[in-house]
Amino acid sequence: MITIRRSAERGHFNHGWLDSHHTFSFADYYDPAHMSFRSLRVMNEDVFEPGRGFGMHPHRDMEIVTYVMSGAVEHKDSMGNSGVIRPGELQRMSAGTGVMHSEFAASEEPLHLYQIWILPERNGIEPGYEQRAFPIEEQQGRLRLTASRDGREGSLTIHTDASIYAGTFAAGETASFALAPGRHAWLQVARGSATLNGQPLETGDGAAISGETDLGIASERGAEVLLFDLA
């Protein structure tokens, strides 16, 4: 079964300096029908004005993944980590027992990103941080593993039974994905348009997938997608 969550159905708040879309309930957006999907708790698409962002604020017991589409985000945290994340890079912060961090748009152009929260396999783990580049050619026309429970294939390590793939498809390119029996998936179209098992998806659309084993992704005009393999 594939259930589509259209972009226009998401929660939307425009604060002037921050334009934000929420696939699931978050902050002032509450929709009891869309609280999460499996361990995927937050799927926020944010656009920041240059130089704007969030000062130091706390998180705990959450795996937080940042996927930058354009611009750059400067990160600092109470663990002593600091860095700038740009397109082609992925950041993972395990909040665990508690961490403070800040994030600001660090380029002259607006910052466009997805911030993703995934529930950890258990609470109270030691906080941690990773940042890694994934060259665009590694995800061109295919699904490139970018985060996993065991850090395989050079991916980031997340402390939960989930895997995250990124794919960029030119017009006419396709990819297939075998979903193990009993597993679930979420596909998010970050940019462009694609089809999932023949069902059309546009920019910002997401799809919850259960009871399927063979996934086919195609694009007639080009697309950038994120695929989550979930328990």
Order of alpha helices (4+ residues) and beta strands (2+ residues): beta-beta-beta-beta-beta-beta-beta-beta-beta-beta-beta-beta-beta-beta-beta-beta-beta-beta-beta-beta-beta-beta
